[in-house]
């Protein structure tokens, strides 16, 4: 460390101690600008251009034409009446996925955290077991579950032995949607469990001891003490779940062979990817417009959640 001490000491003598924190933050901010901020600005720029050229300065300005094309519908509740029916199908698929996945993950993570918090032995072991799937690649997780659920997979082999029948899960809409949500909950719940568990462990034990002396039941303790004190952690979990659920793509795409059956599991990010990169005519402007709309929707929903959270805290 002494080898790099003298240049930093010299720099500090020139700019002063108060400016040194900016020097250490600068590399991280530069990476953030290159890989996050600049791509966001480029996406906004592409959203107002047309044509099939890749370079932004070679693309003609078309104003809000891409957005108008996305919203060209007779009825927004009937995707078949829209010019881009696949986009609105993906929107509705994303909405139901977000609702069920976010709710299911929150409930499972909360129950798991409550159980882990009450353990007196083996808490570290089970905490690591639940968190381990988070470390895996989404593609690897999807491939493993796809093998498990395949027509000749392990689950169908067990069903054939026990019930004498098999189920082709990914040819039926309800089954395929169920397994997409189930795999997602199994895959991600460990991360959110740790956030909730940290909140539970931060609650003072004295509060529960006082409630126990007053004769308060455990169910009432949960509703009157645990949930209100845990609310900040639950709010963080809900915001993170909302953002991740709306951006679902990789594990669902691999698990269902591209969003099948049909378009039952086609989500917004898949529509953006296919529109920009997986078709013969690559419509970068249209895909960028869809991504800008998704970003705005996420921003509005996140701000709404935070506002509701502050209202409930007050």
ZIRAWO-V587484 format. One line per field, one symbol per residue. phi: phi as a letter, one per 30 degrees, with the letter a starting at -180 (. if undefined). psi: psi as a letter, one per 40 degrees, with the letter a starting at -180 (. if undefined). burial: b if it has 9 or more other C-alpha atoms within 8 Angstrom, else e. Layout:
BEGIN
phi: ???
psi: ???
burial: ???
END
This chain:
BEGIN
phi: .ddcddddddddddcjddcdeddddeedddddddcbddeddddddddcbbicdddddccddbicddddddcdbdbddbeddcdcdddddddddddddddddddddddddddddddddcdcbidddddddddeeddddeddedddddddcdecddddddddddcibbbddcccdddddedddddddddcddddddddddddddddddddddddddiddddddddccddddceeddddddddddddddceaddddddchjjddicdbdcdddedddddbcbdcdcddddddddddddddddddddddddddddddd
psi: dddeddddddddddeiddedddddddddddddddecdddddddddddeiaaeidhdeehihebfddddddegidheegdeeidgdddddddddddddddddddddddddddddddddeidieddddddddddddeihdddddddddddeidfadddddddddefiihgdeehdddddddddddddddeddddddddddddeehhdddddddddefhiddddddddddddeddddddddddddddddehcddddddeffeihbfdfhidddddddddeeidhhgdddddddddddddddddddddddddddddd.
burial: eeeeeeeeeebbeebbeebbeeeeeeeeeebbbbebbbbeeebbbbbbbbebeeebeebeebeeebbebbebbeebeebebbebbbbbbbbebbbebbebbbebbbebbbebbbebbeeeeebeebbeebbbbbeeeebebbbebbbbbbbebbbbbebbeeeeebeebbbbbebbbeebbebbbbbbbbbbbbbbbebbeebeeeebeebbeeebeeebbbbebbbeebeebbbebbbebbbebbebbebbbbbbebbbbebbbbbbbbbbbbbbeeeeebbbbbbbbbbbebeeebeeebeebbeebeeeee
END
